[in-house]
């Protein structure tokens, strides 16, 4: 068959995401899969920076995954489309977007019960979107790790269904250096690992037989919950056939009522083939899943029907251009197809080529039918999460609601000549990583980069510097402080200047008073008898607002002040609008200083979400952040979690996400919104005033 006509039968496809708690060996497991199935000829090593999936310099230097990577392989005539998802918490949101394109997820964990809670967010999300799940306990060959404790923690994991339906499908034979095989719990068969970790029939050791029997009974009881015939057999004490049990198990995995637990070691290849066999046997192919658009309408899968595809990941290379990795839900995409981006007002897109990706390697691909995960070249408008369709199709696939940014950096080019191109480079960076937000602060005029954490933004900055050869300075973003007044004052300003010809003269009396917070600045006049001619009043107003732009304490803009022009005088020859503007500035400087000025800081309303075990720690953190607790109690959407509401100064929130994640094992997060302005404490006021005075003195001496 000609390459352009090739089409993989959907029933022979498994789309699988591998998700790992940081340092769980997830990328090593994917590397082992690719090597053992012949997709790569040489196994990469993390320490050498030669891993297939972690190929970016930012990943290599940190020895962690910093983006979703794609690979393909074939095993037993089944095509595996693999998404290797980063395990570090800063990249969880990118993983959630990628999960929209798979039918199953394998959670890779260590046999360490204390780390398991870190997979809670993504386990909940996969539960919500309805994809099949498995847990692979990796590193079973490591010494001094307790499998029983890990298994107990998994089986009692809190969640939407409590306890979650995690159940051992394999029971290890030995552990640490003696780890040598497993027992198939359902079949009651023992296996030892042979060459390349392939399972070979063996005996069931006496010391695990009791645990296997108990695990099998509980597994069958769980299966009977959704199979009345099996339930009747169980109640009557009859043994169901293995065919019945395995069929029920597949339906249970597909329906999410069972999450099987498997064991192995990517380092020694033990359990890798067993995992692949389990994915083929238990996880759905693209035709066995139900797909619904964002309006909850069912989508019928047809190779010859209209195209509906969703972009899962975007890569941009400065030289070769843009690649959009997409999952084809239905229909067939060809190398010359014209698509419509219905997520962006129906923008038309011409496919610039189709590619199969494995890590950084790109190969030309033929047509992509239902179930395919393919890279589409040179789409102009498409972004990650967008839905692409053929003509006359308008359905849009759902996307997860992304949490607001939690960390920020101010960025500026080291070379001022790079300022003009910085904006364009940042736009490309955001196109590649939709979790980044770039903004130019209207108050501080800084370029600010917002993201999910310190590592996320540091990687983004390094990626920007590497790809576009631009050196950047980064710093903590400035806080938009304000100043206001606490009492009323009257002030007089006179500007008089004689230079030999026409002079300058303006004379004003102003009443300055504070107004309710949030009311803004106001200017009025109550001149009687023409003390200030009407044509000069606009000049006074300009001077007033110019003076309000720089407060008397630390130079911050002044807010919530009402100014009334009530008297003044003029000169028939020397007065003009500019003279009255200067007089108003002088009066404002005097009046603002007399009216007991104060510096204000922005206060945010924060909602923090953490497992209940960490609530007391968060309450203590709030005191250290000058926060005011508004209330706390159980999170009604999540068992075992609490929600804490507080008012926190924005200046204290900058790196709070680091502190919160450290306290809560990476689980805690928060959302925030601006609330109000409030006076800063005296020590901070003095610090800001001193900083401003030093900057003014330095500028004066230049």
C-alpha positions, 0 to 999 in steps of 0.5 A, spaced: 500 500 500 502 506 498 504 511 504 499 516 503 494 511 503 496 507 509 491 507 515 491 504 521 485 500 524 483 503 530 482 497 534 489 496 533 491 502 536 492 504 544 493 511 546 496 511 552 499 517 557 504 515 562 504 520 568 509 519 574 510 523 580 516 526 580 522 522 580 518 515 579 522 513 573 516 514 568 520 516 563 525 511 564 519 506 563 517 509 556 524 508 554 524 501 556 518 500 552 521 503 546 527 499 546 524 493 548 519 494 542 524 496 537 522 503 536 529 505 538 535 501 537 539 504 543 537 505 550 538 512 552 540 514 559 538 520 564 545 521 566 548 522 559 542 526 557 540 521 551 533 519 553 528 519 547 523 523 551 527 528 555 531 531 549 530 538 551 536 542 554 532 544 560 530 537 561 537 534 561 540 539 565 534 538 571 533 531 569 526 531 569 521 532 564 519 539 562 514 538 557 509 533 554 513 528 549 510 524 544 512 517 541 510 511 537 511 504 537 508 497 535 507 491 539 503 484 538 501 488 531 498 494 536 500 501 535 502 504 541 501 512 541 505 514 547 504 521 551 510 522 556 507 527 561 511 531 566 511 529 573 513 535 576 507 539 579 509 546 575 507 542 569 500 539 571 496 543 567 500 541 561 499 534 562 491 535 563 491 538 556 494 532 553 490 527 557 484 529 552 487 525 547 488 519 550 484 513 552 488 510 558 493 513 563 498 509 566 500 512 573 507 510 575 509 510 582 515 508 587 513 503 592 513 509 597 507 510 601 508 517 603 509 520 596 503 517 593 498 523 595 502 527 590 498 524 584 491 526 587 490 532 582 491 528 576 488 521 578 481 526 580 482 529 573 482 522 569 476 520 573 473 526 571 474 525 564 472 518 564 479 515 561 481 508 563 487 508 568 492 503 571 498 504 576 504 501 575 509 500 581 516 501 579 522 500 582 520 494 585 528 492 585 530 498 590 531 495 597 528 498 603 521 499 600 515 497 603 510 494 598 504 492 603 504 499 605 504 502 598 499 497 596 494 499 602 495 506 601 493 506 594 487 501 596 485 507 601 486 513 596 481 518 597 477 520 591 470 521 588 469 514 589 472 512 596 476 508 597 478 509 590 477 502 586 485 501 586 486 493 586 492 489 585 492 485 579 499 483 580 502 481 586 510 481 587 514 475 588 520 478 592 522 485 593 528 489 593 534 485 590 530 479 591 524 481 586 524 476 581 516 475 578 509 476 580 503 473 581 497 474 576 491 475 582 486 473 577 489 467 574 492 465 580 498 463 576 506 465 578 511 468 573 518 469 574 522 474 569 526 471 564 530 475 558 528 482 557 524 481 563 519 477 559 514 473 564 515 465 564 511 461 568 513 459 575 510 457 582 507 461 587 511 462 593 508 460 599 509 466 603 504 470 598 499 465 597 494 468 603 495 475 600 493 473 593 487 469 595 485 475 599 486 480 594 483 475 589 476 475 593 476 482 593 477 483 586 472 478 584 467 482 589 468 488 586 467 485 579 461 482 581 458 489 583 457 491 576 455 484 573 449 480 576 450 473 574 457 474 577 454 476 583 449 470 583 455 465 582 459 469 588 453 468 593 452 461 591 460 460 592 461 457 585 467 459 581 466 463 575 470 462 569 477 466 567 473 468 561 468 471 565 472 474 570 477 477 564 471 480 560 468 483 567 475 486 568 476 489 562 469 492 562 471 495 569 477 498 567 473 501 561 468 504 566 473 506 571 470 502 577 477 498 577 484 501 577 488 495 576 495 495 580 501 492 576 509 491 578 515 492 575 522 495 574 524 499 568 531 499 570 531 492 569 525 491 564 521 487 569 514 487 568 514 492 562 512 486 557 506 484 562 504 492 562 504 492 555 500 486 555 495 488 560 494 495 556 492 491 550 487 486 554 484 491 558 484 498 555 479 501 550 481 502 543 479 508 540 472 505 538 470 502 545 470 509 548 464 514 548 466 521 545 462 527 547 463 535 545 463 540 549 455 541 549 455 533 551 453 531 544 455 524 542 460 523 536 460 517 532 466 515 529 467 514 522 473 514 518 470 517 512 466 522 516 467 529 517 473 530 521 474 532 528 481 533 531 483 536 537 490 539 538 494 536 544 501 540 544 504 545 540 512 545 538 515 551 535 522 551 532 525 557 530 527 554 523 523 549 521 516 552 524 510 550 528 508 543 529 501 541 532 500 535 535 493 533 534 488 527 536 484 525 530 477 523 534 473 522 527 474 522 520 481 522 516 486 528 515 490 528 509 497 531 508 493 537 503 487 537 507 483 544 509 481 544 516 477 549 520 479 552 527 472 552 530 475 554 537 478 561 533 472 563 530 472 559 524 479 560 521 481 556 515 487 552 516 491 548 510 495 542 513 502 543 511 504 536 512 503 530 517 508 527 521 509 522 526 513 524 532 518 520 537 521 524 541 525 529 537 525 525 531 520 527 526 518 522 520 513 524 514 506 520 515 501 518 511 493 519 512 491 519 519 484 516 521 480 515 527 484 514 533 491 517 530 495 522 534 499 526 529 503 532 528 500 537 523 505 542 520 504 549 519 497 551 522 497 558 523 492 560 528 491 553 532 493 553 539 493 547 544 486 545 546 483 547 539 478 543 535 480 542 528 474 540 523 472 539 516 467 543 512 460 544 515 462 541 521 462 545 527 462 541 534 467 543 539 471 538 544 471 540 551 477 543 554 479 543 562 478 550 565 485 552 567 487 555 574 490 562 574 497 563 574 501 562 581 508 565 580 510 571 576 517 574 573 519 581 570 523 580 564 527 585 560 532 584 555 540 585 557 541 588 550 536 594 549 537 593 542 533 586 543 527 590 546 523 591 539 523 583 538 522 581 545 514 581 544 514 577 538 518 572 541 514 572 547 508 571 543 511 564 540 513 562 547 506 563 549 503 559 543 507 553 545 506 553 552 498 556 553 499 556 561 504 562 560 501 569 560 505 575 558 503 582 560 506 589 560 504 592 567 500 598 565 503 601 572 510 599 572 511 598 564 514 591 566 514 585 561 511 580 566 511 573 565 506 569 569 505 561 570 504 555 575 511 556 579 518 558 579 520 552 575 515 553 570 517 560 569 525 559 569 524 553 564 520 558 560 525 563 560 531 559 559 527 556 553 526 563 550 533 565 551 536 558 547 531 558 542 531 566 540 538 567 542 536 573 547 539 574 553 534 576 559 534 579 566 529 577 571 526 580 577 521 580 582 515 584 579 514 591 582 508 591 586 503 597 584 503 601 590 499 607 591 498 613 596 492 617 598 491 622 604 487 621 611 485 628 612 483 634 608 488 640 607 488 647 603 494 649 599 496 655 595 500 655 589 503 661 586 508 660 579 511 667 578 517 668 573 519 674 569 524 673 564 525 680 561 519 679 556 512 676 557 513 673 564 509 667 567 504 668 572 499 663 575 496 663 582 491 658 585 488 656 592 486 648 592 482 644 597 484 637 597 480 631 601 480 624 601 474 620 598 471 613 599 476 608 597 475 606 590 472 612 588 478 615 584 480 622 583 476 628 582 477 635 580 472 641 581 472 648 581 468 653 585 471 660 582 466 666 583 467 673 580 473 671 575 478 670 580 481 665 575 479 666 568 475 660 565 480 659 559 486 657 565 482 652 569 483 646 564 491 648 566 489 648 573 486 641 572 492 638 568 497 640 573 492 637 579 492 630 575 500 631 573 501 632 581 497 626 583 501 621 578 507 622 583 505 622 591 509 625 596 512 619 600 515 614 595 513 617 588 507 612 587 500 615 584 495 618 588 488 615 589 481 617 591 482 624 592 478 630 591 481 637 589 477 643 588 479 650 585 476 655 590 480 661 589 486 664 585 488 671 581 491 672 575 495 677 571 492 680 564 499 680 560 503 674 564 498 669 565 497 663 561 494 656 561 501 653 563 502 658 568 496 655 572 498 648 571 505 650 574 501 653 580 497 647 581 502 643 581 506 647 587 499 647 591 498 640 590 505 638 593 504 643 599 497 640 600 498 633 599 504 633 604 499 637 609 494 632 609 497 626 612 499 622 606 499 614 607 502 608 602 497 603 600 498 596 598 493 592 593 490 586 597 488 580 594 482 575 596 485 568 596 482 561 596 487 556 598 485 548 597 489 543 601 488 536 604 485 537 611 492 534 614 495 541 612 490 546 614 493 548 621 500 549 617 496 554 612 493 558 617 500 559 620 503 561 614 497 566 613 500 570 619 507 570 616 504 573 610 500 578 614 494 575 612 487 576 615 483 569 615 476 570 613 474 563 614 475 556 613 472 549 613 471 542 608 471 543 601 465 541 599 467 538 592 473 534 595 473 529 601 479 530 606 480 537 603 479 544 606 478 551 603 481 557 607 479 564 605 483 570 606 485 577 605 493 577 603 497 583 601 499 582 593 506 583 595 506 577 600 503 572 594 509 572 590 513 566 592 507 563 596 506 557 592 513 555 593 511 555 600 505 552 600 507 546 596 513 545 600 508 544 606 503 540 602 507 535 598 506 539 592 498 538 593 496 545 595 494 550 590 490 557 591 486 562 586 486 569 587 483 576 585 484 583 587 480 585 593 482 592 595 487 597 597 489 598 604 495 602 608 502 598 609 505 597 615 509 603 618 516 598 617 514 597 610 512 604 609 519 607 611 522 602 607 519 604 601 520 611 602 527 610 603 528 606 597 525 612 593 529 617 596 535 613 595 533 613 587 532 620 587 538 622 590 542 617 585 538 620 579 540 627 581 547 626 581 547 623 574 
